[in-house]
Amino acid sequence: MKTRDLFGKEVIDADAKVIGRVEDCDLDISSASLLGIVVKSGFKRRLLVLPQDVAKIGDKIVLKITADKIRKA
């Protein structure tokens, strides 16, 4: 999957609550790896989801953790 395919996807936490949509990706260019997914939640709030916290990526991104465990970006 290409990172551009993630943009705009809805992100759902482990409690099946919508926390926002993918706004950006944090990449490590030297190792060509994904460091995190930036999720826009509300007007100003941005959250950083780590790859190990993602359970499934399909039409939506489903997380293994709840929204309160996600750190601010």
N, C-alpha and C positions, 0 to 999 in steps of 0.2 A: 504494500500500500504506500502511496506517495503521501507526503505530509500535507500537500495541498488538498487532498481528499478529506482531511480531518476538519478543515475550516468550516465553521457554521454548524457542525454536528451538535446535537443536543447531548448534554452530559447528565447522567442520572446516578445518584449515589446508591449505597447499599440498602437504604430504606425506601428505594423507588421514588425518591423526590427529585424533581428537576432542579439542578443547581445553576444551569446556564448553558452557554454555547461556546464552542472552541473559537477563540479569537486569534491565537498565535501559538507557535511552537518554539521551544527553547532547544536549540541544536548545538552540538559540539562538532564544529567543522573538521577539526583535526582527526577525530575518530569516526566521523560520519554517523553519530548516534543521537538519538532523541533523549534529551535530559528532562524534559517536562512539557506539559500541555497547559497553556494559559487559557483559563476559562473566564469569560465575562459573566458576572452575576449581578444583575441590576445595572444602574447607570454608571457607577464609578468603581465598584468592587471587582477586583481581579484575583483569581485564585490560581495557584500552581499545582497541577496534578502530576505526580511522578509516575513514570511508566509501570513500576511495580504495583501501583494502586489501581491499575486498569484491569478489570475482569474480562471484558469483551468489547470488541469494536465491530459494529455492524452499521445499521441505519442510525443507531445512537451509540454513545459510549457509556458503558455501564461500569461503575466503580466497585471495588471490593470494600471501600470504606465509606463512612458517613460524612456529610458536609462539614461537621464540626472538627473533623480530623485533618482537613485540607488546610494548608498554610496559604497566607496571602502572598500574591506575586509582587 
